[in-house]
Amino acid sequence: MGRKRISKGWCCQKDRCAKLSSVIPGTASFQFTTTMERNFVEIGLENHQVRCLVDSGASFSCISQHQLYRLNTTTAIQRSTINSAIGVCGEVHAIIGEIVLQLSFGQYKINQKFRIFETLHAKAILGLDFLRDNKVKADFENMTLTIPTQKNTAMNMEHQDSVAHVTIATFQDNSAVIALAETVNSVILEPQSETIIPVKIPKFHIGSTVILEPCHKLQSRFSIAGGKTVSNIDNNNMGIYRLLNPTNQTIYLDSKLQIAVAQLVNFRNIHAFKEQDEGFLCSVLESEKYSNNNCENILADLGINLDDTDLSLNQQQKLYRFLSQNRDIFAKDLSELGKTEMHYHTIHTKGDKVVSLAPYRQSPQMRAEIERQLDEMERHGIIEESTSPFHSPVVLVKKQNGEFRFCVDFRVLNKITEPLSFGIPHMSDILDTLADAKPELYSTIDLRSGFWQVPLDPATKYKSAFITHKGVYEFNRLAFGMMNSPMTFQCLMTKVLKNLNFKIALVYIDDVLIFSKNFEEHLQHLNLVFTNLRSANLKLHPSKCKFAKKEVKYLGHVISKMELK
């Protein structure tokens, strides 16, 4: 049962098959041919000829920022509905925005949405959205793609006979040409070593580029491995190949031994691998985890609001994504509190005197509040029950928001505690550093219950014990009101930010200021600080942090590029 090709599409000679055909008779179509270098087509993009990759594995069409700049289009870039995408190797790529561009195949023109990336493996990628929306059909036998177009619609032609098949590129099946590479001389492979050897590769022209892959018998017969190697063919039909002997024995290979399969490749398909956000992006998957909406939801759940930042829309998207990816550095409540192992607080007291005081009287309402806070602190490991002879009383201090702060009256203990000497930064040094750096962007970060992230020395923590109507407890973490607490915390933070302090950040006890000259530098500085905090297992109070501001309040001063108030 034959089919004949007509300008109106495919139509079977039999009536039954004509009914089953997915192309309606009377529908014009455009055909263009792909090349397996790999699946690239030459198309018109905003009146420029651009070599695009057709990739059915890409969820959406995309274009590199550099290629978009070369098009010199006046179309405005819009905010993308998703924030990032994941490449086939698992790398995350930020999406700058999206734009609608005109594609042209001869006289046939369509509008296509592209998402913009800083770098791509190809200049532009026509993804699944392009293939689906335009009902593109693939003929794998002839390696062609066909776009059906309705009469008098997409092309706005008066007569369908005016519609022609436009061939965009010519397919050449170089991938089918293979040859076996063989050793030139006998080879000695030393134990646990890699060796590069010459190999004879027939069939290919001088100067051809081939990829060599190991034959199966290398492993099964000789217990050695061959690498995937790209090589050029020289005047003697010779190339090079990499072999690895992972065994403890010397291995001998005879001459003229077939060890690899050679396949012709186009040098344009060979790309240098770069780490850090420039990986090979042959396929793009939508990243739901870091879409704009999800990023905003993550930060809203933490209480972080970026609406008042001094950033452009694109910069806000980058900051949303950055902070969302660093969600682990924030503690929403005590259940997420960190505990550092970098520094311990030791309570050194004079002599053998023991502090043992009676509990203060509390109203029934205050006793209920004390019980609530005791249960919460014990549940999260801040305190534990104790048999210590030290007993300091408890007080509740009312905060501005009406809540009560749990405090222990350590005044008597503090009188017998030996003072710790550690320098607190002088305000004039802080201001001089900022004046010299001339930053334009600032972030202030505050630790979540910072003292409670510092453990007490197990040998002396019994001295922190306090007495309540429920019994005696002692602290496992550094407590408010305890002598030397500020110095201990300053010492810890100086350790944590030792390579960044007075360079890109300033720390005054638990208040940290990060400063930079521009936005990209600021993201790098935030990342460095977050990395150090993460290494120390310290967590931030999200709602108290302010990010990427041109003016901030820090230690009672209003700091900006222009002035200090």
Secondary structure, 3 states (H helix, E strand, C coil): CCEEEECCEEEECCHHHHHHCCCCCCCEEEEEECECCCCEEEEEECCEEEEEEECCCCCCCEEEHHHHHHHCCCCCCECCCCCEEEECCCCEEEEEEEEEEEEEECCEEEEEEEEEECCCCCCEEECHHHHHHCCCEEECCCCEEEEEECCCCCCCCCCHHHCCCCCCCCCCCHHHCEEEEEECCCEEECCCEEEEEEEECCCCCCCCEEEEEECCHHHHHHCCEECCEEEECCCCCEEEEEEEECCCCCEEECCCCEEEEEEECCHHHCCCCCCCCCCCCCCEEECCCCCHHHHHHHHHHHCCCCCCCCCCHHHHHHHHHHHHHCHHHECCCHHHCCCCCCCCECCCECCCCCCECCCCCCCHHHHHHHHHHHHHHHHCCCEEECCCCCEEEEEEEECCCCCEEEEECCHHHHHCECCCCCCCCCHHHHHHHHHHHCCCEEEEEEECCHHHHCEECCCCHHHHCEEECCEEEEECECCCCCCCHHHHHHHHHHHHCCCCECCCEEEECCEEEEEECCHHHHHHHHHHHHHHHHHCCCCECHHHCEEEECEEEECCEEEECCCEC
